[in-house]
């Protein structure tokens, strides 16, 4: 799996390309909406992975 930073870079590149292609306000709003959902999904997965890592480390210390 790619690193969090790499995935954020990919999301931002897609967003920038969508903005450049947009010709209407609706298209801009849709591009932002998709971008926001991508960020939320990525962050949720990232935090889930970090929580699992912390829980694993806690079990080792017990």
N, C-alpha and C positions, 0 to 999 in steps of 0.2 A: 504494500500500500504506500502511496506517495505521502510525503510529509504534509503537515497542515499548511505550512507556508507555501509550498508548491501548489497545493489545491486552491488556496486563496488567490494566488497569482493567476491560475487558470480561470477562476470565476471572474476576476476583475478584467482579464483580457476579453472574455466573452461579453461582459457588460460594456466595455469601451467600444467594441465592434458593433454591438446592438445600438448604442447611442449614435454612432457615426452613420448607421444605415437608416435611423429613424427620420421620418419626414413629417410626422404629426405628433401632437401632444399625447394622443392616446398611445402611440407606439412608444414614446418615451416613458409613459407611466407603466406600460406593460413590461418594458425592459427593466425598469427599477423593481417592479413587483417580483419578477422572476429572479433578479439578482438578490433581493432580500431573502426570498425563500431558499435560494441556494446557500446563502450565508448561514441562515438559521439551521438548516439541515446539517451543514458541515460542522458548525459549532456544537450542535447537540451530539453528533457522533464523536467529536474530539473530546468533549467533556466526559462522555461515557467511557471512552478509552482511558482517560486520565484517572477517573474514579476507580476503574478496575485495577489500574496499576497501583494506586494508593492502597486499596483493599488488600492486594496481594502482598505489598510491602508490610502492611500491618500484621498480616498472618505470620509472616516470617519472624517478626519481632516478638510474637507471643510465645 
